[in-house]
């Protein structure tokens, strides 16, 4: 249980709360600030026209709402906007979205009653996840449709996923000793209006992308060990001559992972020392293929993009992405567009491209392992059985190639697909949730390709009998994968193995790799 959470979530805390499923408590200072903001709005809003409190929503804002209907107005936006369609989001992503919405409320700029915040915390800690369909958001007035499904559960309506099954929100509330939330001033609008679903999905995406990158770096070191490459490709002296932080960081990581390797060669020991004259055609490659040699240059910008996206998404989660913004310090209520999702949308598109690049690198390295006329050291398709009778990883490569091609198509940016709607009130939209969902698919595909790549890597290690010569870090990874995917000679269906290795890679923490 993480206690005394203050007004901001760090990336590390979010990882614990989302991927590790840890429980938490908010600090009394946060609850006090939320209460003060609510009390201010309650007094300030009397005898004033404030959007979403005594006006309609969107293009209906020109209609003043009678004082007797103000509470009903808030229920109406929840019920009218719960119109999502498609598959439900997995619980993990709904949990992340709820935490993102909580991050907005923790800024004490929404004017919501503290009981709403307490109930949201209870939902997360009790594992009560509203059923939220994938489709419905254009990401402009935030994620109105998907957030309405979360709000619906908070008022005791709609369906939730709880205890491994789908049930009514009212049943889950009663079973956990909770009461549905009663509207006070503007909670209907405050829950539904913001970027929290795209931000929650985006946070899961960037956490998984970080893990995927570490697997990609480790795979690249293991690839170069298999190929007996010269180690200067990852040298500090080489990489610091190109002034990119990411390239230098990836090279540093490769050097750390490669420590103790007896497979990598030193150029100065073999090619620079007393080389006999007369050899006209070199049997060993002087330089490795680009998919092996250019890893710092390829994964360096990927590292930088992941870190930048992490900062963008964490900033968004810790922002007041609401409208209007309630300011008890300056005694004002500001109307604007903090619900707009382009920060998340554009960051998801660029993250998606970076992940596709990782997928492409893994697929090319896999091709190197499978193509005997390229590597010149392994049987075709890393086949340890009888050629012609057995097929090794031949068909498994088809899956990786097909999935990589799908990722390449999905790389096209979603953020440029602005389509006006809402009587043209929302005339420029972000499509942020669609961008986040497409990135989710690309990351899932990338782990699938990476899992197949690792199956080939460990098979290659056994083909060459070099397990005892690997670096400690790559040897550990080899052992981990081999526990899930044993060495084979005879053909067998591998679809279960792909899913098993993929699940392990997605769930393994960075420090465990």
Steps between C-alpha positions, in 0.01 A plus 500: 500500500646835391401760757495878510485553121544872439367714215713340227573150376857419398567254218628249756189530718277463193682181402440356847134603500426386144718202413560370853143572614604648834243665723540858622369778719489873429653742745278711721649809335364389162151437641512836678590683177220324309254592775610865496455514121152350531401745774624793293304392192186445704506859617637656181251338264189662648353775281757444224486335159759222500524247221387155595351606829196696388540477122465220253805321360690551174295689241211485748688737731281787378211354697474597864391218729231564758624477861264212570672288232869556582556161661306325225723677246806325644336158492385567144851555363611169651206299373477666159870461424537134604481401134827313445524208262741219421702273724540595867837637601701250709484564874863613509428791266180598683696502826756729338225731370343523846838589649545764232160651587599494863818686403286783365283515812812505720591838349199648683387700198180310413267602784385143565381377839768303689262204529535449125877476536471259792264278303732500199789392724280222645408377150868475406607334825210252491566407138162626378553593136214652298435333165635759255462437124795579275318726256338836554758770565620764256732631771399863485269569793706221645376145506135587559354165401743266674516713813119502510514121540731546800269767642201272444650239731582761764131596522410132533387433144645305206728197516837437658769234491557378855633179646567350159148548365270769365216608726288805566666797666238495771588138590873577524435811708279313745743208530783739589297708744498805273222745412444657157613859474238775530546804275577827680591775249678397179636150557324356193692733272823475701520123474422486129695802375872440448783299348517229766418194288755583231750590774439176689542289187799714407664437838465124462638531148812688602567269796484199268708680236775546759499128571498418131803722442699321765420169333606650165834614640569164663402317180739720304791415727414131477477533120851641486626224727350239267661672202833539686497870413773747585397691810601849388148561367396569862816678612472827689766663283310428179153592618584824679623643171135518393339744738179323587416408858293198395773345287754536780252353749422195285872441442557525876223249568647263241841521664351422840304203363804375306736494801687172525406376154747257344316514168563860397831573332749784540590660169838607633586140586408346166515759222739761635781279632757338270262428215674282239504635145355277234136431597302647210145398595406501866292205613369690804309825464704810582179675601167346600168564326326823596238321714787390724751784466270802507301413813601816694407715201165323451392458863649830621217714361253236622635544855469877472144476370393266779645731765337808345165322472525389862546861608210620283257238629600543865459877461154447350394268783616757755314782324155646550357383166154632580277786388425736654799526736408596854761722668437551871833683542417781256125471563404439139370238259674488163352365178735349245607175336714301745299194396661496155716195434761595242790465744406137552396440140822625343715329763319169438557532126872560544527222759322270258755576229785431743347164594457410134870573451580257783275241335677543169842463662392179675357360176823574310710341772269199489548482124878499554464198730271313259692575179796261483649670193516826694629381838716214360512333844150361563278246323202644308228624739718399797386144427673250729309207350533328162496750207199443277332276754496759780438874467631670811365855526414538130127554549550692823685762296187540284309616807767752595520638146123526469468676836781741416325591176180573693692727735650688208151574369375601847790747531305765307419782747150524644540857625463642148150354465304792638132479402269775630190389691261615774332758270856613415549610860783247507650620174857380563537176690796289614384140452726436799327187627504343154872586479561338839302190406688457173826537689378233742448265204844581358666430836313172538611401149857603574518274805374216282779556248755539779386172657555317170837670463609374843386149413739514206778658707508223760476235231800658329696499825443125530582441135839664553547360853606839634279531809800479735679779310219754523510808719338454839200716405431327170561158659233579760257601226584182305421289807173686564375447146617139489294425811195599298611375159727193513748415227333296225585291197169339413219719362214598730233775509651818644201730548484430873872564534470836326229614741687365803825679413312817408313505833825451690666786316210739560478418871872489581617814677796682352730413787423131450618496138 
